[in-house]
């Protein structure tokens, strides 16, 4: 079972794109969609609304795969390469 960490990329003072990084293992696009949905449910339970969730798989620049809408993926990729995301552990079960 993979473990996850998450980080945020600020869009506006009130909105953010959430990035979920798969720490161990690999996921396919369907599993990535399930992970994003679980994150949205977790945020909704906390009273937050997440419009964009990006799932990040891979540990090196050459092996990274990002799943999400093209705009959100571009924003998260840029933030990652500029070291502008702080990752924190999260449980999605």
N, C-alpha and C positions, 0 to 999 in steps of 0.2 A: 504494500500500500504506500503510495507516495506521500511525502510530507509537503507542506506548503508554507510559503512566506508571502506577505503582501506589502505593497507600498502604494502611495498615491501620487498622482501628478495633478497639481492644482490647475483648474480651468479658469474659474472665477473665484472670488472670495467665498461663494456658497456652493460651488460644485467642484467635483474632482473625478478623474478617471482612476479606477482601481486596477492595479496590476497584481495578478496572482502568479507567483512563480512556483513551478513544480520542481522540488528539490531533488527527488530521486525518481528515476524511471522516466518513462516517456508516455505521452498520451496522444491519441488520434484526435481529429477534429470533433468527432461526436463527444468524446470524453471531455474535451476542452469546453464544449458547450455546456455539459453537465456541471463542470466545475464553476463556470461563470454563473450559472443559474443558482447554484448553492450559495455563492457569494452574495448574489442579489437578495436571496431569501434571508441570509444572515444580517445584511444591512437593513432590510425592511423590518426585521424583528427588533432592531435597535432604534428604529424610527428614522433611519437615513434612507435616502433614495439614491441609488446608483444607476445612472443612465448608461454608463460605459464601463465594461469590465474587459480587461485584456488578460489572456492566459499566456504565460511565458514558459517555454520548455527549452532546455539546453543549458549548458554551462559555459560555453565559449562563443565568441562572436561568430565563428564559422558554423556552429551547430544550433544557433538560436532559431526558434520558431515562435512566432507570436500570432495568437488567434484573437480576433475581434474585428471591429469595423476598421476600415482603412485609416480613417482620421485618428482614431484612438490608438491604433498600432503605431502610427507614425509618431504621435506625441510621446508614447511610452518608450519607443526605441530611442528617440532623441534624448529623453531624460536619462535613460540607462547609460548611454554612451557619454553623457556629460556628468555621470555620477551624481545625478540629482534625485535619486530615489533612495530612501532608507527602508530597508526590508525588516519586517517584524514577523515572528511566527504567528500562525493562525490555524485553528482547527475548523474544518468545514463539515465534520460529521454531525 
